[in-house]
Amino acid sequence: MRKTIRLAAAALSVMMLAGCTLPGLPDETGEAAGSATASPTAAPTPTPAPANNTNPLTGQTTETDYNNQRPVAVTLRSGDGSTPQWGVGKADLLVEGVSEGYDTSLTAVFATRADISKVGPVGKVTDLSLQFSLPLNAVPVHIGKTTYASNLLNVLTYQDVDGLNVGTSGFAFDADRYANGYREENCWYTTADLISGGLANYSMDTTGANMPLFHFEERQAPAAQNGTDLYITFSQTAGTELKYDAANGVYLRHNVDGTPTMDTDSGQQASFKNVLVLYASSGIKDDDYTRQYDLSGGTGLYLTDGAWEQINWTKGDATAPLSLTDASGATLAVNPGKTYLAVWGGYYGQSLQLFAADGTEQSLPVKPALLESGVPDDVAAAAQHNQDIQNALLAAQAELAAAQQAVTDAAATEDTADDEAAAQRLTAANDALATAQANYDAVFGTPTPAPEPTPAPEGETPAE
């Protein structure tokens, strides 16, 4: 039975975001004592703002008027069972980086709410993703948020749309996806109309200011350095591949397993004119779990048109915009088009590889230094080794239990082949457990109680 997102009590106070202003009240007119009734003054005809048809997030000219239109930033779930996603290929900007654990935080930013048809599965927002969406005056849309993200929004009195508060007025459940075996958390999505419904809980909409993401300008590809295949390893379970499609002049995104990143809504593979990798020194926050990044600035990579160059970037606090410069210090000209942006710390378990069209690996800038709270590579490697040993023991114990059940199930059938296969599995499970236990004891010293080896059923001779 699927769970339903709980509806919170309706908020009675209205929080207005930066860029949203209240219209002024007209002046009252009255009658002067002993005089004729004054003629009402005709209200001036407002002069409409000139149409702004340049998408602030891509620099491209479209038929949309972007005046007074705030962007929308939707957090997408990533990791096991989350793909394919809805809307990932339609986003004007896709931001990715590790905030908690091994999975990345993935944020799809759309220049206007009208650009969204269906997007999800919707996930939990992190403070890392907010660092790049709040300066755009974007509306954060998500289901749940980390403690640090919640604190940031509260300090700034910045209103978000959280499914844990607005419930089904802002989000919907895809029952067909659930019926096809997807976990419940990977079935929630939102749409343009649902986002409006979520904002209505706060008497708000998506009107408001926006700002250009970069200095967009048609430009030549960097001539000196060819870069067509970029491999970003975020963790032992998360990574992204971006491969240049020369025919269309874009980088196609692939998942960590090499499969194309497909947009279920559009049926298209996610593609980007621009790829940015921001090198950011990293450490651990005071919860000993969440990643801390120095977002004051650093070096990075810019890929476009099958070539790359080293760049520098600066930012600052959560509301400060991202600023990019080239190696000479001049403002970086970014080609008009969609952008994939990765925040990369270079800590243990992360790597970065870039290849030219002929397969030559490129020499990249040195990875960023760790923050004071960061874990040195040798310490991290030792911790990972110990964790792998513990995981191997747990897996061996689980397999032994499953093998024992297989023996019991096989005994209930008349097929002797089932008995033989189950006996062989049980022998292998006992051997694997013995090895895993020995490795564990060698590292941690004190043996842990382990299940007693189970003999094969009477009359059965396990295969050697």
N, C-alpha and C positions, 0 to 999 in steps of 0.2 A: 504494500500500500504506500503510495507516494505521500510524502509529507507536504504540507502547505506552508508557504512562508507566512510567518505570523504578522498580523497587522498591528502596528503600534498605535497608541493613542494619537489622534490627530493633533498636529501642532497648531497652537492658537496664535503664536507670535510669528511675524513674517520677517525672515532674514533676507535682506536685499544684497546681492553680490556687487562687487566692483563693476562699474560699467552699466548698472541698471539704475535709472533715475526716475523719480516720480514726476509726472506732469504738474505744472503750477496751476493753482486755482485762479479762475478769472476774477478780476476785481468786481466788487459789488457797485451798482449804481443806484442812486436814490433821487428823490425829488427835493429841490430847494424850497424852503418855506416861503409861501406867497408868490411863487413863480410858476410858470407853465411847466408842464411835464417835460423833462429833458429828453431829447431824442437819443436812443441807444447808439453808442458808438459801434460802428461795424468792426467786427473782429478782423484783424489782418489775415490775408490768405497766406497760410504757411508755404514757404518755398521748399519743395521737396529736395532732399539731398540728392546730388547727382548719383546715378547708378554706379556702383562699384562691382564690376563683373570679374575682378581678379580674385581667385581663390587665395586667401591669406596663408593657407598651409601648403599650397603647391606652386603658387605664382602663375598659374595657368588661367587664361581667359575662358569663361564659360557663359552660359545664358542666365546664370543665377546672379541675383543682386545680393551681395554679401554685407551690405550696410546693415548695421544693428542686428547682426546675427552672431550669436555666440557659438563656438565650437562645442562638440560633445565628446567626452573621453570615456569610453566603455572599457572596463577591465575584463579581459578574456581569461578563462581558465586555460592553463597549460598543463603538460604532463600526461601521465597515463590515462587513456580513456577520454581525453578532451577533444581529440580530433576526429573528423574534420570540424572546423569551426564555421560559424555563420559570420559573414561581414568582414573577415580578415583580409580579403582581397579588395574590398571597396574603401578601406580606410585611407585617408590622405597621409596619415603618419602612423607608423607602428613603432612603439617603444618597447624594448625588451632588456631585462637585466635580472639578476638574482637578488632577491630581497630576503627571503626566508628559506632555509633548508637547501634543497638541490634544484627544485623547480624554478623556472623564471616567472617573473611578473610580466604580463603581456598587455599592453594598452593600445587600443585602436581609437585614433582620434579622427573625427569627421568635422569638416569645416562648418557644416550646418546640420541641424536635426533632420532636415528634409532629405539629406543624403542617405539616411539609414532606412533600410527596409526591414532587415532582421539581423540581429547581431548577438553572438553568444558562443558557447555557454558562458554566462556571466559569472565572474569570480570576485574574489576579495581584493580590495584596493590596498596598495602599500604606500608608504611615504615616498619611496623611490619614484613611483609613477606620478605621484602628485607633484613632485619637483619639476616635471616637464609639462604638465597639463595646466597647473594653476597660473603660470605666467601668461598663458594664452587666454585666460578668462574662460576656460572650458568648464562645462558642467560635468562633474565626476559622476559616473553611473556605474553601480557595482552592487554586489550582494555580500555584505560584511566588509569589515576593514580591520587592519591591524591596530594595535594599541597606539603605535607611533603615528599612523595615518589619522586616527581619531583625534589624537592630541593636536596635530597640525591643523586640522579643519576647525577644531574648537578655538584654538588660539587666534586664528584668522577670521573667525565667525563666517566661514565660507560654507554655503549650503550645498550639500551633495544630494544624490538620489540613491538611497540605500534600500535594497529589497527587504532587509530586515526591519525597516521602518515603514515603508510605503506598501509592502506586500504586493498583491496581484493588481493593484492599480498601476504599477509600473513595470511588472514582469509577468511572463507567462511560461507555462510548462509544456514541453513538447512530449505528448503522450506516446506518439509513434516512435520517437527516438528511445524513450524509456522501454517500450515494448520490444525493441530490437536489442536489448541487453545493456544499454548504457546506464551507468550509475545515476542516481537521482540528481546529484549536484552538477552533472554534465548535461542536463536537459533544460535548464532555465535560460530564457532569452528575453530580449526586449526589442521594441520597434519604435519608430518615430512617434506614433500615437501613444504608445505606452509611456514613453519618456515624458510626453506632455501630461499624461495622467499622473505620473509620479510627482512632477513639479507642481501640479495643481494642489497637492496636499499643503503646499507652502504658499499658495496664491502667487505662483511664479510661472514664467515661461522662459523661452530661450532667447528673448530679445536682449541685446546688450552689445558691448564693445568687443572687438576682436583686434588682433594685431598680426602683422606678417611673421611667419615662423623664421625665415631667413632672408638674406638679400638675394632674391632670385634674379638671374640674368642668364640669357643664352650664352654659352661659352664653349670653347674648344676643350676637348678632353686633355688631361695632363699628358704631355707628349713623352716624357722620359720613362714612365713606369707603367708597365702593362699589368693589369690585375683583373682577371676574369672569374676566378673561383675562390671564394672566401669561405673558410671553415672556422666557425666560432664555437669553441667548447666552453659552456657555462658551468658544467658540473659533470659528474659521472653518468648522469641520466638525462641531461638537457644540453641541447646544442642546435645550431642553425647553420645551414649551408645556403650560400647565395651564389648562383651561377649565372654568368652573363649570357644573355640571348642576343647575339649580334643582329639578328634579323629584325628585332623589334626595339633594340637599344635599351633593354631593361635587364635588371637582375631578378631572376626567379628564385623565390624562397623555397627551401626544402626543410623537412623536419629532421630531427636528430638521426632517424633511421634511414635517411636518404629519400623518403617518399615525398612527392610534391605537397606543398602546403596549399590545399584546395579550399576554396570558399564554397561551402555547401549552398549558400544563398544564390550566388551568381554562377556557380559551376566553373569558375576560372581560377587559375593558380595565382597566388599572391605575387605581384611583381612591383618593382620599384626602379625609378629613374636614378635615385640617389641612395647610397648606402653610407652611413656614418658610424664609426666606432669611436666612442669616447673613452680614452684611458682615464681611469679614476682610481686614485689610491683608496684602499679599502681596509676595513677592520671589522670589529664586532661591537655591537651596541651593548648596553648594560644588562640586557636580558640574556647575554651569552649565546644568542641564537640569530638575531637579525643582523644583516649586513649594514655596516656604516660606510658611507662613501664621502670622500672629500670632493664636493661639487663646486669648489671655488674655481677650478680650472685644471688644465692639463694638455697633453698632446692627444693625437688621434689620427684616424684615417678617413679620407673621403674618396669614395669610388663613384665614378660615373663614366658612361660610354666606354666601358672596358678598360679603364685606366685608373690609377690611384695617385694620391699625393698625401704627404704628411701635413697635418693641420694643427692649429692650436685652438683651444676653446676656453672660455670663461663663463661663469654663471653667477654664483653667489647664493643668497638665501632662497627660500622656497618660491618667492614671488618674482625673483630676478629672471629676466629672459636669457636664453642661451645665445652667446655671441661667438662667431667663428671667424678665424683669420687664417690666411695662408702662411707659408714659411717666411715670407717677407714682412709679415705683420699687417698686411692690407686686408680689408674686409673680404671674406671668402665669397666669391660668386658661386651660387648654387644653381644648377640647371633647374628650370621649371619642371615639376613632376612630383610624384609621390616619393616619400622618404621612409627608409627603414633606419632606425637609430638604436644602436646597442650601447649599453653601459657595461664596460668590461674592466674588472679589477685586476686581472692577472695573478690572482692568488692561487694557492695550491689546488690543482684539479682543473684549472682553467688554462686554455691554450688558444692560439690564434695562428692560422696559416693562410697565406695568400699565394695563389699561383697565377702565372701568366698563361696565355693561350697555348704556348708550346710546352707547358708543364713545368716551367722553371719556377722554383719557389722564391718568393720575394723576401728581401731582407727588411724586416719591419722595425719600427722604433722599439727601444727597450721597454719592457713592461713597467708599469708604475710601481713605485715603492709601497710597501705596506704602511698603514697607519700604526701608531704606537700600540693600538689594541689588536692589531693583526696577528695571526699565528704564522710563525716562520715555516718554510717549506718542510724542513726536516722534522719538526714537531708535528705538523699536520700529517705528514706521511706516516709517522709512527702511530698517530691516533687512528688514521684510516686503516692501517694494517691490523691494529687491535680490533677495530670495529668489524673488519672483514672476518676475522677469526670467530668473533662472537656470532656474527650472522651465519657463518658456515655451521657452527654447532647447533644453532636453533633450527636451521634448515635440515640438518641431518636427523635431529630428533623428530621433526615433523614428518620426514620421509619414513622413519622407522614406524611411527604410528600408522601412517597410511599403508605401509607394507603389511603390518600386522592385520589391519582391517581387510586387506586384499586376500590374505590367507584365509581369514574367517569366511569371506564372501565366496571364495573358490571352493571351500569345503562343502558349501551348501548346494553346489552344482554337481552334475554327473560327468562333466567333461574333465578328464584327467589332465588335459593340456592346460586347463585353467590352474589346476593344482601345481603343476610344474612351473608355470610362469610365475605364480605367486611365491613359490618357494625360492626361486632364483632372485626375485625382487627383494625378498626378506633377507637373503644372504648378503646381497649387495648393500642393503640399508644398514645391516649390522656392521659391515666392514667400513662403510663411510662414517658411521657414528664413532667407531673406534678411532679412526684417523682424526676426525674433527675434535674429539675429546682430548686426544694426545696433544694436538696443536694448541688447544685452549690451555691445557695444564702447563705446557712448556712456557707460555707467556704469562699467565696469571697465577701460576704456582699452586693455589689451592684447588684441588679437583672439585668439580661440581657433581652432585648426584646425577647419574645418568640412568636411563631405563635399562633394566637387565636385558641382555641379548635373548631373543626369543628363538627357541629351537624350531627346526622345521617339523611339520606334522609327522607323526609316526608313520613309518613306511616310505617316506619321501627322502630321496637323496639329492640335496641341492647340487646344482652343477658347479664344477670347480671354476 
